[in-house]
């Protein structure tokens, strides 16, 4: 087990990348702590799998270095890295039984047969396949096969890290929850570094201590679920995390005040002058419907069970707000924003306030 | 609920039956006719019963040809199947080189059988052939017209040259259908090259390999043109395989009765061995599914 350092790393699938757009992964410097549970979150095609394959050595980065602890493994083969990876679609060795499948990584390392037998029993119990151990793997259902893949990923105890590439895509929802819990407890028990790729925010937020959000080949934010929720570093994080995502409005910001189409909105802090496209972002959870503040046009109200979502328009831009139970909509609906919860973005990146303002 | 029985549907098969009757069944029946009768021409037939079959079953000539035939097919299969797999494993998977290699591999398959024979007949000649002359120049005593061993080597090498591509291409198709994730998973699991072949590539190739083995067996078991052009079945009878012997008997000596009895048995043997191959290999498959 070791810390994973990505130094100056970038990757392009083209032999001679010219512009920034040719890179599947833009230059990045990151350290993944030993024993951390990370979720790599992002839309399809944002470079999550590429990053994972670079860590496991299936893809050699076009630039930069990968370090396990202090050892440079950039040129090391996957086999040398001693890393486990579970893929999106099940990979089982058809001609082997379930038991042989699970034992395969251990056999390849020349482990003691008695140890292998013991370990297989543990893993089988973990994935709930004790009864099927002597069945051929090929006739099984897709989710049974994926459980075997997961089991093979977890069977080695001495791996540097376990990487999961959207492993629960083919698993049915009930089993999904159970396996995720298993992974979580496995992490607590053995302390492997785990990196879990997903595009499902619930999955990411429940699994990980730290969530890494990727957007267009870039890591836009690495932080705890709270940090992602309260202070998204990029408008993409604001939009991608949360349901519905963060509201964003074009605004002019000066000092502790934003002007939104002629109306003033107080901010929680003082901001310096901004350049480029300036936006303010507010989570729907922090938008309050009342009879004073900014006038909005209500489009509809959706009942999603625990609460209701107000879909409205503010100065021609869409606005979502979470409504409390049984709250009536006033005749002249207006909204206010909690000043401390408003974030300011210039060209999609969050800008840090200079000093605490009135509302803080 | 009772199923509706409509036997009129059988009429739909009729056109095919008629066609097959004229193209295969009727000619085969004339062979059957010859096999059980004796004739001196003039469309006069005398019933011979199983006489021709008895003759053929006890004939040393047929036994020898059968022995040579089995030996030939066995050699061909043991060389071509592993070699074909080996070539397929080493062929480039994509890009310009993949296309080029595919074309090169397909070329021998496109050459008519008698042309293949002619090519090797000339290629191996000691006086003007590139191969024969070079070997002679190197001091190797090689002459396929005199030496039975040399004749065998020539015929086997020619068949390997002509047909290994077929096995290789079929295996290549099987290999191409393996998703990249399998190789990646094998790397993650720290599998050796042999394990990758044994547990990933071979199982995926099994289906096409069955077809390749069947095709190569049937084709090599009824090989005629190429050895006939190169050696004419000689020297002596050393490369006289079953179909060459059969042709000699039927059109060379006009022994139509024995030849007909011979071809019927030949036909049954091929059918039988192919059936055994197929049954064994599909049964292996079924057992694995259990």
Interface residues (C-beta under 8 A of the other chain):
Chain A: X53 X56 X57 X58 X77 X78 X79 X82 X83 X84 X85 X87 X89 X91 X93 X94 X95 X96 X104 X105 X108 X109 X136 X138 X139 X149 X152 X153
Chain B: X179 X181 X182 X184 X185 X187 X188 X189 X190 X191 X192 X195 X199 X200 X203 X288 X289 X290
